Amino acid sequence: MQSIEILSFTGVSPYTITICDVTLTYCYVVATGVSSAPITVTVPTLLQPAAQIILKVTDSTSCDYFQIISCITPTPTPTPTPTPTPSPTHGDCDCIGFNNLYGNLNYPISLTQCDGTILNTVVYSGTSVYYCGSQPVAGSDVTITIGLPCINNTCPTPTPPGPTPTPTPTPTTGSNYLSQEDLFLILQENGGRIIIT
């Protein structure tokens, strides 16, 4: 991929456009003082062979907007590609979890929210976040789960069927599981949830 065409911006102009690798380790400012779209920017030479890159737009209020872009490199001879299996979905407003529990880096994530707007944010290392929407995209170490449909733009809380059995104590040596007391839940204004372990 040699260049990227940006058709619209979110936020307050003027904008600074940066292109990074998917780990956000190598970032290059490619345009500053941009006041309107459309605009075409050139991908830095060192990032042109990458399979994925991140487009970062910073507005005049220092808000960052991220978009993961998959780069397709043409091959001399076409090879048959398998038909992708669609992700399970219930519609346009499902509870989507982004789990970055095993990665050591913060990764940008993106999804289409229930009202049709695009949300670009970050899932921090060692955390999980939940949003209502569809079409999730995340970095390589982030696991995406699609749950039940959202109710009033809120992920439903599962309810156990019938009375709750008394738990049997189990030894914790060598266990990788956390009890409910070890989890903290943070609700975000936009309806997302972050679980910190």
C-alpha positions in Angstrom: 0.0 0.0 0.0 1.5 3.3 -1.1 -1.1 5.8 0.0 -4.3 6.2 2.0 -7.3 8.4 1.0 -9.1 9.9 4.0 -12.7 10.8 3.1 -13.9 12.4 6.4 -12.7 13.4 9.9 -14.2 13.2 13.4 -13.3 15.9 15.9 -12.2 19.5 15.6 -9.9 20.8 12.9 -7.0 21.2 12.2 -5.8 17.6 12.3 -2.4 15.9 12.5 -2.2 12.6 10.7 0.1 9.9 11.9 0.7 6.3 10.5 2.0 3.6 12.8 2.7 -0.1 12.9 0.1 -2.2 14.7 2.0 -2.2 18.0 2.2 1.7 17.9 6.0 1.4 18.3 7.0 3.1 15.0 4.9 6.1 14.2 5.4 8.7 11.5 3.6 12.1 11.2 2.6 12.3 7.5 0.5 15.6 7.6 -0.2 18.5 9.9 -2.6 21.4 9.9 -5.1 19.5 7.8 -8.4 21.4 7.9 -10.7 19.2 5.7 -11.2 16.0 3.8 -10.7 14.3 1.4 -6.9 14.1 1.6 -4.4 11.5 0.4 -1.4 10.6 2.5 1.6 8.5 1.6 2.5 5.5 3.7 6.1 5.8 5.1 8.6 3.5 3.2 9.4 1.4 6.3 5.7 0.6 6.9 4.8 -0.2 3.2 5.6 -4.0 3.6 3.4 -4.3 6.7 0.2 -6.5 6.5 -1.6 -4.0 8.8 -1.0 -0.4 9.8 -2.8 2.1 12.1 -4.0 5.5 10.9 -4.0 7.9 13.8 -5.8 11.3 13.5 -5.2 13.8 16.3 -7.6 16.8 16.4 -7.0 20.3 17.8 -8.3 19.2 21.2 -5.7 16.4 21.4 -8.2 13.6 20.9 -6.8 10.6 19.0 -8.9 8.6 16.6 -7.5 5.2 15.4 -8.3 3.1 12.4 -6.6 -0.3 11.6 -6.0 -0.7 7.9 -5.2 -4.0 6.3 -2.7 -3.7 3.5 -3.1 -6.0 0.5 0.0 -6.6 -1.5 -0.7 -7.9 -5.0 1.0 -11.2 -5.8 2.2 -12.2 -9.3 0.0 -15.2 -9.5 -3.5 -15.3 -8.0 -4.1 -18.1 -5.5 -7.5 -19.3 -4.5 -8.7 -18.0 -1.2 -11.1 -19.7 1.1 -14.5 -18.2 1.8 -14.3 -16.5 5.2 -16.6 -17.8 7.9 -18.8 -15.0 9.1 -18.5 -14.1 12.8 -21.6 -15.0 14.8 -23.8 -12.0 15.1 -27.4 -11.4 16.2 -27.8 -8.0 14.4 -26.3 -4.6 14.5 -26.3 -4.3 18.3 -24.5 -7.2 20.1 -22.4 -7.1 23.2 -18.8 -7.2 21.9 -15.9 -8.0 24.2 -12.3 -7.1 23.4 -9.9 -9.1 25.6 -6.3 -8.1 25.9 -5.5 -10.3 28.9 -2.3 -11.9 27.6 -0.7 -9.2 25.5 2.0 -6.9 26.8 0.9 -4.0 24.6 -2.1 -1.6 24.3 -3.9 -2.2 21.1 -6.3 0.0 19.1 -9.8 -1.4 18.6 -12.7 -0.3 16.4 -16.4 -1.2 16.0 -19.6 0.2 14.6 -21.8 1.3 17.5 -25.5 0.6 17.6 -26.4 4.1 16.3 -24.1 3.6 13.3 -21.1 5.7 14.4 -17.6 4.3 14.4 -15.8 4.0 17.7 -12.0 4.0 17.7 -10.4 3.5 21.0 -7.7 1.4 22.8 -7.8 -1.8 24.9 -5.0 -1.6 27.5 -2.7 -4.6 28.3 -4.3 -6.9 30.9 -7.8 -5.7 30.5 -11.1 -6.5 28.7 -13.7 -3.9 27.5 -17.2 -4.4 26.3 -19.2 -2.3 23.9 -22.6 -2.6 22.1 -22.3 -2.6 18.3 -21.1 -4.7 15.3 -18.1 -5.2 12.9 -15.3 -5.3 15.5 -11.7 -4.9 14.6 -8.7 -5.3 16.9 -4.9 -5.9 17.1 -3.4 -9.4 16.8 -3.2 -10.3 20.5 -6.8 -9.1 21.3 -9.5 -11.7 21.4 -13.0 -10.6 20.2 -16.1 -12.2 21.6 -19.6 -11.5 20.3 -22.3 -12.1 23.0 -26.0 -11.5 23.4 -27.8 -8.7 21.7 -27.6 -5.4 23.7 -30.7 -4.0 25.5 -31.0 -0.2 25.6 -27.4 0.0 24.3 -26.2 -2.0 27.4 -24.6 -5.5 27.5 -27.1 -7.8 29.2 -26.0 -9.3 32.5 -26.4 -13.1 32.4 -28.8 -14.5 35.0 -28.4 -18.0 36.3 -31.2 -20.5 35.6 -32.9 -21.3 38.9 -31.4 -21.1 42.4 -27.7 -20.6 42.7 -25.9 -23.7 44.1 -23.5 -23.4 47.0 -20.0 -23.4 45.6 -17.7 -26.2 46.5 -14.3 -24.8 47.7 -11.5 -25.8 45.3 -7.8 -25.6 45.9 -6.2 -22.4 44.3 -2.7 -23.7 43.8 -1.7 -23.5 40.2 -5.1 -22.1 39.2 -5.3 -19.4 36.5 -8.9 -18.5 37.3 -10.0 -15.4 39.2 -12.9 -15.3 41.6 -15.6 -12.6 41.2 -14.0 -10.7 44.1 -10.8 -10.3 42.1 -12.5 -8.4 39.3 -13.3 -4.7 39.1 -15.9 -3.3 36.7 -15.7 0.3 35.3 -18.6 1.6 33.3 -17.8 4.2 30.6 -20.1 7.1 29.6 -20.4 5.6 26.1 -21.9 2.4 27.4 -18.6 0.4 27.3 -17.4 -1.6 30.3 -13.8 -2.3 31.3 -13.0 -5.3 33.6 -9.6 -4.9 35.3 -8.1 -8.0 36.9 
